[in-house]
Amino acid sequence: MRNKRLLAIVAVVFLVPAGLGWSHKPIVVNGGPTTSRTAYLIADPSVSQVAYHECTPLQPELWFTFYLEANATLYLQTGVARIDRYASVRPAMALLGPGLPAVEVPFTLPAGYGGIVFTTEGITPEEFHEEFTGTDSWLFPAQEPMVREAGRYYLAGYIPGGREGKFWMAIGKKEAFGFKDIVTLPKVLFEVRSFHETGPFGGLLFWAMALVAVFAAGLLCSAFFVASRVYKKVKAGRDHAEYSPY
C-alpha cells in the first residue's frame, strides 16, 4: 500500500506538470470522417482543445459543434504536420452559424446557416516545435471571430481543392486538464507522434512517463526482494521448528 501511494505521488509529480504543459487538450487523433451530423461536441469552446485529422477523399472534413452566447469571441487556430510532402498544404476553417453571411464551401451547410471562412492560402506558416509531444508543425495565425447571435455553431476544417494532407484544428485558450486526460496521456502521445510520422520515443511527456516506469520497476524489485527475504525467514523458522529435538 505504501509503495502504491509513493508511485501515485511520483506519477503526479512527473506526469501532471508535463500534461498541463501541453497547451491543448486532445479531442481526437485521426478519428475518421465527420459531418455536421457527426461533429465532435465541444462542451466548452473556451477550453484549449485540439483534433488531428488526415484529409482524404473518404474523410475530407473535420467538424466541431458547440453552443455560443451572443457576442462571444472564439479562439481558433490550425496547423499542418511538418512532413515534407505536406509543405504546400494550406488548410481552411469555416465557422458556421446563425446570423452569419452566405458563404461558399465545398460541403453542405446546416439548413439556414451562413459562415465565415478562414483560409491560409498565401500565408507563410511559422515553424513550431511542440516540446511536450516532441512533434513539429507548420503553424498558421490564430483567428478570434466574434459572433452576434446565440445558438448552435459549427467549425469545419478542410483542405481546399480536395487535396490530401494532415492538419490539426484547435479551439479555445483556457487550459483545463482532468484526471482522465492524465491517465490517457500515454495512448494520446503515441497517436500524436504516429500522426506526425515520427518515432514513439521523444518529447517531455515520453520522458516523464519513462521516469515513472523506471520508478515503478524499482518499487516492484524492492517489493519482490523484501517478500523473498520474509519468505526465507518464515521458511527457516518452520524448518527449525520441525527439526528441533525439543
C-alpha positions in Angstrom: 0.0 0.0 0.0 2.8 2.4 0.9 4.5 1.6 -2.4 1.3 2.3 -4.3 0.9 5.6 -2.6 4.6 6.5 -3.4 4.1 5.5 -7.1 1.0 7.6 -7.3 2.8 10.6 -5.9 5.7 10.2 -8.4 3.2 9.9 -11.3 1.5 13.1 -10.2 4.9 14.9 -9.8 6.1 14.0 -13.2 3.0 13.5 -15.4 0.7 16.2 -14.2 3.1 19.1 -14.9 4.0 17.5 -18.3 0.4 17.1 -19.2 -0.5 20.6 -18.1 2.3 22.0 -20.1 0.7 20.5 -23.2 -1.4 23.6 -24.1 -4.2 21.8 -26.0 -6.5 19.1 -24.6 -6.8 16.4 -27.3 -10.2 15.7 -28.7 -9.3 13.0 -31.2 -6.4 11.8 -33.3 -7.4 10.9 -36.8 -10.9 9.8 -35.8 -12.3 9.3 -39.3 -14.9 11.1 -41.3 -17.3 13.6 -39.7 -20.1 15.8 -41.0 -22.5 18.3 -39.4 -24.5 15.4 -38.1 -21.5 13.6 -36.5 -19.4 16.6 -35.4 -17.4 16.4 -32.2 -19.3 18.1 -29.4 -17.2 20.8 -27.7 -18.8 21.3 -24.3 -16.8 24.4 -23.5 -15.2 26.2 -26.6 -13.2 28.5 -24.3 -11.1 25.4 -23.1 -8.0 24.8 -25.2 -8.7 21.7 -27.3 -7.2 20.2 -30.5 -8.1 17.5 -33.0 -5.8 15.9 -35.6 -7.1 14.9 -39.0 -5.8 13.2 -42.1 -7.7 14.6 -45.0 -8.5 12.1 -47.7 -11.3 11.7 -50.3 -13.1 9.4 -47.8 -12.8 11.9 -44.9 -12.4 15.4 -46.4 -13.5 17.4 -43.3 -13.2 17.7 -39.6 -16.2 19.0 -37.8 -16.7 20.5 -34.3 -20.0 21.7 -32.9 -20.7 23.9 -29.8 -23.1 26.4 -28.3 -22.2 30.1 -28.1 -23.8 33.0 -26.2 -24.4 36.3 -28.0 -21.3 38.4 -28.6 -19.0 35.6 -27.7 -15.4 35.6 -29.0 -13.7 32.4 -30.2 -10.1 31.5 -30.4 -9.3 29.3 -33.5 -6.1 28.0 -35.0 -4.9 25.4 -37.5 -1.6 23.9 -38.4 -0.1 21.2 -40.7 2.0 18.3 -39.6 5.6 19.1 -40.6 6.1 16.4 -43.2 7.9 17.3 -46.4 5.1 16.1 -48.8 2.6 18.4 -47.0 4.8 21.6 -47.1 2.4 23.3 -49.6 -0.8 22.2 -47.8 -2.9 25.2 -46.7 -6.0 24.2 -44.7 -9.1 26.3 -44.1 -11.6 26.6 -41.3 -15.2 27.5 -41.8 -17.2 28.9 -38.8 -20.9 28.2 -39.5 -23.8 29.6 -37.5 -27.0 31.6 -37.3 -26.8 35.2 -38.5 -23.6 34.8 -40.4 -23.4 35.8 -44.1 -23.8 33.5 -47.0 -20.7 31.6 -47.8 -19.4 29.1 -50.4 -17.8 25.9 -49.1 -17.2 22.5 -50.6 -19.8 20.8 -48.4 -23.4 21.1 -47.4 -24.2 23.7 -44.8 -26.7 23.1 -42.0 -30.1 24.5 -43.0 -30.4 28.2 -42.6 -26.7 28.7 -41.7 -24.2 31.2 -43.0 -20.5 31.3 -42.3 -17.0 32.8 -42.3 -14.1 31.0 -44.0 -10.6 31.5 -42.6 -8.1 30.5 -45.3 -4.3 30.1 -45.0 -3.7 30.4 -48.8 -0.7 32.7 -49.4 0.4 32.7 -45.8 3.9 31.6 -44.8 3.4 29.5 -41.7 5.6 29.6 -38.6 7.7 26.5 -37.8 6.5 25.2 -34.4 8.1 22.6 -32.2 5.7 21.1 -29.6 8.2 20.2 -26.9 5.8 18.1 -24.8 5.0 15.7 -27.6 8.2 16.3 -29.4 6.4 16.9 -32.7 6.7 19.6 -35.4 4.1 21.6 -37.3 3.7 24.5 -39.6 1.6 26.9 -37.6 -0.8 29.5 -39.1 -2.0 32.7 -37.3 -4.9 32.4 -34.8 -8.3 33.8 -35.6 -10.6 35.4 -33.0 -14.0 36.0 -34.5 -16.9 37.4 -32.5 -20.5 36.1 -33.1 -23.5 38.3 -32.6 -26.2 35.7 -32.1 -26.5 33.0 -29.5 -27.0 29.5 -30.8 -25.5 26.3 -32.2 -22.3 26.8 -34.2 -20.1 24.5 -36.2 -16.4 24.7 -37.1 -15.3 22.6 -40.2 -11.7 22.2 -41.1 -10.7 21.1 -44.6 -8.1 21.4 -47.4 -9.4 23.5 -50.4 -9.3 21.8 -53.7 -9.8 18.3 -52.3 -6.1 17.9 -51.5 -4.9 15.2 -49.1 -2.8 16.2 -46.1 -2.6 16.1 -42.3 -3.7 19.1 -40.3 -4.9 19.9 -36.8 -7.6 22.3 -35.7 -7.6 23.9 -32.2 -10.2 25.9 -30.3 -10.1 27.8 -27.1 -7.3 29.2 -24.9 -8.1 28.2 -21.3 -6.1 25.2 -20.1 -8.1 22.7 -18.2 -6.8 19.1 -17.8 -8.6 16.5 -15.7 -7.6 13.1 -14.2 -8.9 11.2 -17.3 -6.7 13.3 -19.5 -3.6 12.5 -17.5 -4.4 8.8 -17.5 -4.8 8.7 -21.3 -1.6 10.6 -21.9 0.5 7.5 -23.0 -2.1 6.5 -25.6 -2.6 10.0 -26.9 1.1 10.7 -27.1 1.7 7.5 -29.2 -1.2 8.5 -31.5 0.0 12.1 -31.9 3.6 11.1 -32.7 2.3 8.5 -35.2 0.1 11.2 -36.8 3.3 13.3 -37.3 5.1 10.2 -38.6 7.8 10.3 -36.0 9.1 7.6 -33.8 7.4 6.6 -30.5 10.3 7.9 -28.3 10.6 11.6 -27.7 9.0 14.7 -26.1 8.8 15.7 -22.4 5.7 13.6 -21.9 7.5 10.5 -23.0 10.5 11.0 -20.7 8.2 11.8 -17.8 6.4 8.5 -18.4 9.7 6.8 -18.7 10.8 8.1 -15.3 7.5 6.9 -13.8 8.0 3.4 -15.4 11.6 3.2 -14.1 10.5 4.2 -10.6 7.6 1.6 -10.7 10.1 -1.1 -11.8 12.3 -0.1 -8.9 9.4 -0.4 -6.4 8.5 -3.8 -7.9 12.0 -5.1 -7.5 12.2 -3.8 -3.9 8.9 -5.3 -3.0 10.0 -8.7 -4.5 13.3 -8.5 -2.6 11.5 -7.8 0.7 8.9 -10.5 0.1 11.6 -13.1 -0.7 13.6 -12.2 2.5 10.4 -12.5 4.6 9.6 -15.9 2.9 13.1 -17.2 3.6 12.9 -16.1 7.3 9.5 -17.8 7.7 10.7 -20.9 6.0 13.8 -21.1 8.1 11.7 -20.7 11.3 9.4 -23.5 10.2 12.4 -25.8 9.3 13.9 -25.1 12.7 10.6 -26.0 14.5 10.3 -29.2 12.5 13.8 -30.4 13.2 14.1 -29.1 16.8 14.8 -32.0 19.3 12.6 -30.2 21.8 
